[in-house]
Amino acid sequence: MAFCDVHWFSATLRKQVATYVILPDEGSPPFPCFYLLHGLSDDHTIWHRRTRIEWYVRGLPLMVVMPDGFRSFYTNHDQGPAYGDYISLDLPAFVERNFPAIPGREGRCIGGLSMGGYGALRTALAHPDRYVSATSHSGAVLFGHKTYRRDTFDVREMQTIFGDQPRGSAHDVVALGRRAKASGQIPALRFDCGTEDFLIEDNRALHRKLTRAGVPHEYEEFPGQHSWDFWDLHVQQALRFHGRALGIKAGG
């Protein structure tokens, strides 16, 4: 198994960015890619530093790509950079040009935690023709669905990202789920959350909304908080889920 710390230029952001890549030592290239997104306060190093992700993918013909998402929520900002295009366009193009990756939808899955959980669902549902599956752990899944008011935490930052009325927009996971269903092409979706997590009610609400909209998905709750103990444990289930979607045997 090989590990790469890659620095490259994003044409969308017009700046250098950093990405960790885990390359498999099993199977024959080209390989499918699991794009794994971090949360609000972290960077591209955190999954590798705080979990056993490299151990969990041992023996799998699967690349793991961990980009720096900044504080972007992995969406095109209402007043700022197009971080969504950086993740969904620039990043796969760079990976598929420079690594032995399967190009296109059948070689791509995406997941993340907290901000990255929202980002994974948003990215896959905004581009159902680009990702075969998406997972979220403890996701900030309704941040692009809410209206932010003056008494909201970090309201100015949220309004800069999502705008004043994000509901129904390209930030809104619920609206994007409906659109993906109408398109006839929807990624396999799975999300989970800890019962003691401060985002549990948002995840329950998303489950209800997607169920009412007839958007197929898996949702589970487990004991746990917004913590690395929870994410290290449940990323193993995400790997198995993506493995089924990709047609590979994923352990963990």
Secondary structure, 3 states (H helix, E strand, C coil): CEEEEEEEEECCCCEEEEEEEEECCCCCCCECEEEEECCCCCCCCHHHHHCCHHHHCCCCCCEEEEECCCCCCCCECCCCCEHHHHHHHHHHHHHHHHCCECCCHHHEEEEEECHHHHHHHHHHHHCCCCCCEEEEECCCCCCCCCCCCCCCCCHHHHHHHHCCCCCCCCCCHHHHHHHHHHHCCCCEEEEEEECCCCCHHHHHHHHHHHHHCCCCCEEEEECCCCCHHHHHHHHHHHHHHHHHHHCCCCCC
